[in-house]
Amino acid sequence: MGPPLAAAAIIGREAGHVRVLFGGDTCYGESYGGNPVAAKGYDYSIANLAPLLRAVDFRVLNLETPLTLRRAGPLPGKDYLHYSDPVKLPEVFKAWRPMAFSLANNHTLDQGSAGLDDTFTALRTAGIEWFGAGRNLAEAARPLLEELRVGDRTITLAVFGAFEYRPRYDADFHFYAGTDRPGAAPLDLASARRAIADLRRRVPDAFVVWFVHWGENYRWKNRAQAATARALRDAGADLVVGAHAHTMQEVEFDGLDWTFYGLGNFLFNAPGRYAANHAPPFSLPLVVDFSWRDGRLQTGLRVYPIVSDNRLTAYQPRFVTATELATVEALLADKGGWDAPTRVAVQRGADEVGRYLEFFPPALTGERR
């Protein structure tokens, strides 16, 4: 595994700020038909996202594919088996280091444990960190730890990756790491509470993010996600972020801060099933801006919505138009049940990256906790 703590602190390009991007499902989709990679190359699909990758200081994405040349054959009952080039994909993302991939998802072992080992080798060779999977449960459950130099202080960003428990992925596909078995980190609330408590004893200043792979494809959040998010916040997680659905899910305020249930896709080269599922074609890359104010850590939360339906973008995800941004906001308000103070706490804007929604605590618009 990569080192649990980066050797050098991440310093923001703007004095007094460090910005971290959390992006959703990422896969170049070589296993899908109609993919433009062969004809147009690996830089084609990411071209429109470059301004966002450039504007932040650290990047965390959900890698939903093994990086391997192996083709392990079918897993009976599993519909989609992913694989991606172990050289070409990392080569694209090397340009955006420092960065890390979460490997806690339902494609981690699509090419078996040997394919997972190949993924580790490919990322290590490219100088890209990872978390959420390992050669055993201890490695898989280990958080990504990054020192952020914010102004004249250093804080620790801790990101835990976890894949919600699904019986078939345990009994039939053997995707979850065990004491002596490789795989993804399972989502276990009792273990999460212990891990957060242990981390805070060792690193009291840690800002803890739980990056969870959960929910249903092309659907809004379910009750299990809501209950799990609440439990993770009660256990001490500062931020809960989710992925898997391929479309945006609710953004909700829980009385302390916002939960981002589903970021959707970042770059996912599959035809997609948005229209068939009546799912919005939007995803929500999230930027967390760390700064200090009056001696207190501030965390700005801003999403830059993108159109991620490849049938609409010709496999080049793009930032939304003004009209589309209004649609995204209206959908989030409706599905998230935002009351009047909550709606006021969400502000639209635009910058050199694109159009965004910024989330403040209700009744504290313009000032975060």
DOFIZA-963084 format. One line per field, with one value per residue (C-alpha): residue number from 1; x, y, z; residue in one letter. Coordinates in nm, 3 decimals, decimal comma. Layout:
// residues N
vexnu [NUM	...]
px [X	...]
py [Y	...]
pz [Z	...]
kedren [A	...]
//
This chain:
// residues 369
vexnu [1	2	3	4	5	6	7	8	9	10	11	12	13	14	15	16	17	18	19	20	21	22	23	24	25	26	27	28	29	30	31	32	33	34	35	36	37	38	39	40	41	42	43	44	45	46	47	48	49	50	51	52	53	54	55	56	57	58	59	60	61	62	63	64	65	66	67	68	69	70	71	72	73	74	75	76	77	78	79	80	81	82	83	84	85	86	87	88	89	90	91	92	93	94	95	96	97	98	99	100	101	102	103	104	105	106	107	108	109	110	111	112	113	114	115	116	117	118	119	120	121	122	123	124	125	126	127	128	129	130	131	132	133	134	135	136	137	138	139	140	141	142	143	144	145	146	147	148	149	150	151	152	153	154	155	156	157	158	159	160	161	162	163	164	165	166	167	168	169	170	171	172	173	174	175	176	177	178	179	180	181	182	183	184	185	186	187	188	189	190	191	192	193	194	195	196	197	198	199	200	201	202	203	204	205	206	207	208	209	210	211	212	213	214	215	216	217	218	219	220	221	222	223	224	225	226	227	228	229	230	231	232	233	234	235	236	237	238	239	240	241	242	243	244	245	246	247	248	249	250	251	252	253	254	255	256	257	258	259	260	261	262	263	264	265	266	267	268	269	270	271	272	273	274	275	276	277	278	279	280	281	282	283	284	285	286	287	288	289	290	291	292	293	294	295	296	297	298	299	300	301	302	303	304	305	306	307	308	309	310	311	312	313	314	315	316	317	318	319	320	321	322	323	324	325	326	327	328	329	330	331	332	333	334	335	336	337	338	339	340	341	342	343	344	345	346	347	348	349	350	351	352	353	354	355	356	357	358	359	360	361	362	363	364	365	366	367	368	369]
px [0,000	0,097	0,216	-0,064	0,053	0,191	0,556	0,496	0,209	-0,019	0,008	-0,269	-0,202	-0,399	-0,257	-0,466	-0,670	-0,638	-0,902	-0,982	-1,191	-1,414	-1,530	-1,758	-1,741	-1,442	-1,387	-1,263	-1,504	-1,291	-1,530	-1,827	-1,922	-1,933	-1,635	-1,433	-1,107	-0,968	-1,025	-0,980	-0,742	-0,757	-0,734	-1,057	-1,311	-1,140	-1,080	-1,373	-1,294	-0,940	-1,032	-1,172	-0,877	-0,643	-0,824	-0,783	-0,484	-0,572	-0,807	-0,999	-1,194	-1,379	-1,196	-1,456	-1,229	-0,928	-0,615	-0,502	-0,458	-0,617	-0,959	-1,057	-1,378	-1,740	-1,861	-2,197	-2,474	-2,259	-2,369	-2,076	-1,708	-1,471	-1,108	-0,892	-0,546	-0,291	-0,063	-0,284	-0,539	-0,279	-0,083	-0,383	-0,421	-0,050	-0,079	-0,319	-0,118	-0,130	-0,437	-0,585	-0,840	-1,095	-1,106	-1,398	-1,663	-1,846	-1,585	-1,272	-1,230	-1,390	-1,063	-0,993	-0,733	-0,458	-0,629	-0,641	-0,268	-0,215	-0,415	-0,192	0,117	-0,019	-0,107	0,218	0,414	0,220	0,270	-0,104	-0,232	-0,527	-0,745	-1,051	-0,902	-0,605	-0,442	-0,634	-0,892	-0,639	-0,499	-0,839	-0,980	-0,680	-0,776	-0,601	-0,418	-0,299	-0,143	-0,287	-0,090	-0,365	-0,212	0,042	-0,122	-0,131	-0,441	-0,488	-0,743	-0,854	-1,063	-1,209	-1,337	-1,613	-1,843	-2,189	-2,253	-2,429	-2,469	-2,394	-2,070	-1,969	-2,095	-2,078	-1,823	-1,590	-1,530	-1,481	-1,144	-1,098	-0,831	-0,629	-0,829	-0,783	-1,070	-1,265	-1,331	-1,685	-1,909	-1,948	-2,079	-1,932	-1,589	-1,640	-1,706	-1,393	-1,182	-1,291	-1,239	-0,895	-0,797	-0,907	-0,703	-0,395	-0,474	-0,716	-0,725	-0,824	-1,101	-1,275	-1,448	-1,639	-1,644	-1,910	-2,009	-2,381	-2,734	-2,893	-2,797	-2,986	-3,198	-3,226	-3,110	-3,281	-3,365	-3,056	-2,831	-3,007	-2,975	-2,611	-2,523	-2,680	-2,491	-2,160	-2,217	-2,307	-1,985	-1,784	-1,746	-1,717	-1,835	-2,019	-1,984	-2,129	-2,095	-2,230	-2,563	-2,404	-2,639	-2,659	-2,840	-2,972	-2,771	-2,921	-2,846	-2,853	-2,841	-2,462	-2,355	-2,438	-2,436	-2,369	-2,540	-2,428	-2,172	-2,271	-2,003	-1,680	-1,576	-1,752	-1,730	-2,040	-2,350	-2,551	-2,915	-3,039	-3,339	-3,450	-3,450	-3,585	-3,272	-3,132	-2,822	-2,624	-2,340	-2,190	-1,811	-1,755	-1,481	-1,408	-1,221	-1,025	-0,933	-0,911	-1,125	-1,092	-0,891	-1,153	-1,130	-1,372	-1,492	-1,650	-1,863	-1,919	-2,042	-1,975	-2,255	-2,170	-2,372	-2,260	-2,496	-2,264	-2,553	-2,582	-2,213	-2,052	-1,842	-1,710	-1,872	-1,918	-2,019	-2,384	-2,541	-2,725	-3,058	-2,927	-2,790	-3,137	-3,274	-3,012	-3,093	-3,467	-3,429	-3,203	-3,441	-3,740	-3,578	-3,395	-3,704	-3,531	-3,731	-3,711	-3,399	-3,223	-3,297	-3,158	-2,842	-2,767	-2,621	-2,555	-2,238	-1,988	-1,611	-1,328	-1,414	-1,787	-2,124	-2,162	-2,385	-2,235	-2,375	-2,382	-2,542	-2,904	-2,950	-2,573	-2,564	-2,221	-2,048	-1,974	-1,936]
py [0,000	0,363	0,553	0,636	0,997	1,209	1,306	1,676	1,902	2,022	2,397	2,590	2,804	3,084	3,206	3,095	2,839	2,473	2,337	1,966	1,818	1,516	1,363	1,071	0,758	0,745	0,483	0,503	0,226	0,011	-0,275	-0,085	-0,048	0,292	0,419	0,697	0,612	0,396	0,660	0,986	0,897	0,924	1,303	1,350	1,280	1,481	1,795	2,001	1,912	2,049	2,392	2,228	1,991	2,286	2,510	2,280	2,169	1,804	1,568	1,262	1,052	0,720	0,481	0,229	-0,003	-0,228	-0,112	-0,430	-0,619	-0,929	-1,055	-1,286	-1,408	-1,378	-1,360	-1,541	-1,293	-0,980	-0,775	-0,539	-0,629	-0,337	-0,306	-0,015	0,032	0,020	0,269	0,505	0,588	0,668	0,869	1,102	1,165	1,201	1,553	1,638	1,513	1,527	1,310	0,987	0,730	0,556	0,184	0,102	0,014	-0,261	-0,299	-0,329	-0,704	-0,734	-0,892	-1,083	-1,030	-1,037	-0,747	-0,559	-0,616	-0,480	-0,172	-0,110	-0,143	0,090	0,361	0,327	0,358	0,674	0,831	0,833	0,745	0,520	0,408	0,193	-0,140	-0,350	-0,689	-0,742	-0,564	-0,364	-0,213	-0,159	0,020	0,251	0,612	0,838	1,097	1,423	1,721	2,049	2,368	2,626	2,966	2,924	2,611	2,246	2,029	1,664	1,556	1,198	1,025	0,681	0,478	0,220	0,007	-0,058	-0,420	-0,626	-0,998	-1,111	-0,913	-1,100	-1,455	-1,484	-1,231	-1,213	-0,839	-0,743	-0,749	-0,984	-1,066	-1,250	-1,171	-0,879	-0,657	-0,340	-0,191	-0,282	-0,018	-0,119	0,141	-0,011	-0,019	0,336	0,464	0,293	0,418	0,780	0,770	0,616	0,870	1,164	1,034	1,032	1,334	1,563	1,821	1,573	1,669	1,337	1,257	0,935	0,859	0,591	0,378	0,314	0,340	0,241	0,324	0,620	0,663	0,922	0,825	0,548	0,512	0,304	0,581	0,839	0,627	0,549	0,912	1,014	0,738	0,841	1,203	1,094	0,889	1,204	1,231	1,595	1,532	1,244	1,213	0,938	0,785	0,498	0,617	0,773	1,067	1,333	1,253	1,472	1,738	1,783	1,984	1,776	2,057	2,075	2,062	1,927	1,567	1,502	1,170	1,117	1,302	1,107	1,058	1,245	1,076	0,751	0,627	0,410	0,483	0,540	0,474	0,818	0,841	0,484	0,554	0,910	1,021	1,374	1,382	1,582	1,511	1,717	1,745	1,894	2,137	2,178	2,503	2,496	2,829	2,995	3,277	3,421	3,118	2,868	2,630	2,722	2,474	2,619	2,372	2,430	2,198	2,260	2,063	1,885	1,713	1,353	1,177	1,067	1,057	1,434	1,523	1,281	1,142	1,483	1,581	1,958	2,222	2,324	2,627	2,889	2,726	2,382	2,518	2,642	2,295	2,129	2,363	2,310	1,932	1,932	2,160	1,942	1,604	1,732	1,895	2,229	2,477	2,852	2,915	2,623	2,753	3,093	2,923	2,784	3,047	3,039	3,177	3,147	3,176	3,081	2,712	2,726	2,776	2,652	2,615	2,708	2,566	2,761	2,665	2,788	3,121	3,176	3,260	3,391	3,250	2,886	2,732]
pz [0,000	-0,036	0,270	0,514	0,540	0,256	0,297	0,227	0,322	0,044	0,005	-0,166	-0,469	-0,301	0,029	0,325	0,129	0,037	-0,200	-0,229	-0,509	-0,450	-0,778	-0,846	-1,056	-1,287	-1,556	-1,915	-2,006	-2,234	-2,159	-2,308	-2,672	-2,842	-2,646	-2,815	-2,638	-2,918	-3,186	-2,995	-2,712	-2,337	-2,322	-2,518	-2,242	-1,970	-2,177	-2,045	-1,683	-1,693	-1,548	-1,236	-1,193	-1,237	-0,987	-0,685	-0,480	-0,419	-0,602	-0,476	-0,728	-0,717	-0,953	-1,070	-1,264	-1,213	-1,395	-1,560	-1,884	-1,730	-1,830	-1,549	-1,713	-1,598	-1,241	-1,263	-1,199	-1,226	-1,526	-1,579	-1,550	-1,585	-1,684	-1,792	-1,936	-1,650	-1,826	-2,025	-1,756	-1,487	-1,744	-1,789	-1,417	-1,342	-1,478	-1,194	-0,897	-0,604	-0,610	-0,478	-0,589	-0,374	-0,458	-0,229	-0,484	-0,671	-0,948	-0,735	-0,795	-1,138	-1,258	-0,940	-0,671	-0,935	-1,112	-0,782	-0,737	-1,088	-0,991	-0,690	-0,909	-1,176	-0,926	-0,735	-1,060	-1,150	-0,808	-0,733	-0,387	-0,312	-0,023	0,039	-0,074	0,026	0,055	0,378	0,591	0,790	0,470	0,311	0,616	0,653	0,576	0,333	0,544	0,394	0,567	0,442	0,501	0,550	0,613	0,891	1,030	0,929	0,951	0,866	0,607	0,671	0,405	0,471	0,178	0,223	0,008	0,155	0,247	-0,022	0,047	-0,310	-0,316	-0,004	-0,054	-0,435	-0,558	-0,253	-0,295	0,069	0,236	0,531	0,785	0,522	0,206	-0,037	-0,135	-0,066	0,274	0,388	0,541	0,905	1,146	1,461	1,296	1,171	1,522	1,653	1,363	1,405	1,782	1,741	1,478	1,692	1,985	1,763	1,543	1,729	1,448	1,176	0,937	0,873	0,545	0,484	0,109	0,068	-0,231	-0,183	-0,313	-0,643	-1,000	-1,150	-0,838	-0,564	-0,216	-0,020	0,348	0,421	0,291	0,507	0,820	0,749	0,685	1,015	1,198	1,042	1,140	1,494	1,501	1,432	1,055	0,953	0,598	0,430	0,053	-0,164	-0,508	-0,721	-0,868	-1,183	-1,131	-0,863	-0,542	-0,264	-0,082	0,265	0,579	0,898	1,153	1,158	0,796	0,453	0,334	-0,035	-0,093	-0,450	-0,660	-0,972	-1,235	-1,284	-1,607	-1,692	-2,050	-2,072	-2,281	-1,964	-1,882	-1,781	-2,015	-1,949	-1,573	-1,597	-1,412	-1,430	-1,654	-1,397	-1,154	-0,871	-0,841	-0,496	-0,390	-0,019	0,054	0,381	0,541	0,883	1,019	1,367	1,474	1,350	1,059	0,780	0,518	0,207	0,011	-0,359	-0,634	-1,003	-1,173	-1,495	-1,765	-1,746	-1,987	-2,268	-2,513	-2,466	-2,447	-2,696	-2,407	-2,303	-1,971	-1,952	-1,700	-1,696	-1,860	-1,656	-1,738	-1,643	-1,314	-1,225	-1,303	-1,082	-0,794	-0,831	-0,835	-0,529	-0,341	-0,425	-0,354	-0,047	0,102	0,150	0,356	0,298	0,516	0,351	0,002	0,098	0,226	-0,122	-0,350	-0,723	-0,875	-1,157	-1,181	-1,416	-1,372	-1,437	-1,272	-0,918	-0,615	-0,278	0,044	0,370	0,702	0,699	0,881	0,854	0,484	0,387	0,695	0,765	1,107]
kedren [M	G	P	P	L	A	A	A	A	I	I	G	R	E	A	G	H	V	R	V	L	F	G	G	D	T	C	Y	G	E	S	Y	G	G	N	P	V	A	A	K	G	Y	D	Y	S	I	A	N	L	A	P	L	L	R	A	V	D	F	R	V	L	N	L	E	T	P	L	T	L	R	R	A	G	P	L	P	G	K	D	Y	L	H	Y	S	D	P	V	K	L	P	E	V	F	K	A	W	R	P	M	A	F	S	L	A	N	N	H	T	L	D	Q	G	S	A	G	L	D	D	T	F	T	A	L	R	T	A	G	I	E	W	F	G	A	G	R	N	L	A	E	A	A	R	P	L	L	E	E	L	R	V	G	D	R	T	I	T	L	A	V	F	G	A	F	E	Y	R	P	R	Y	D	A	D	F	H	F	Y	A	G	T	D	R	P	G	A	A	P	L	D	L	A	S	A	R	R	A	I	A	D	L	R	R	R	V	P	D	A	F	V	V	W	F	V	H	W	G	E	N	Y	R	W	K	N	R	A	Q	A	A	T	A	R	A	L	R	D	A	G	A	D	L	V	V	G	A	H	A	H	T	M	Q	E	V	E	F	D	G	L	D	W	T	F	Y	G	L	G	N	F	L	F	N	A	P	G	R	Y	A	A	N	H	A	P	P	F	S	L	P	L	V	V	D	F	S	W	R	D	G	R	L	Q	T	G	L	R	V	Y	P	I	V	S	D	N	R	L	T	A	Y	Q	P	R	F	V	T	A	T	E	L	A	T	V	E	A	L	L	A	D	K	G	G	W	D	A	P	T	R	V	A	V	Q	R	G	A	D	E	V	G	R	Y	L	E	F	F	P	P	A	L	T	G	E	R	R]
//
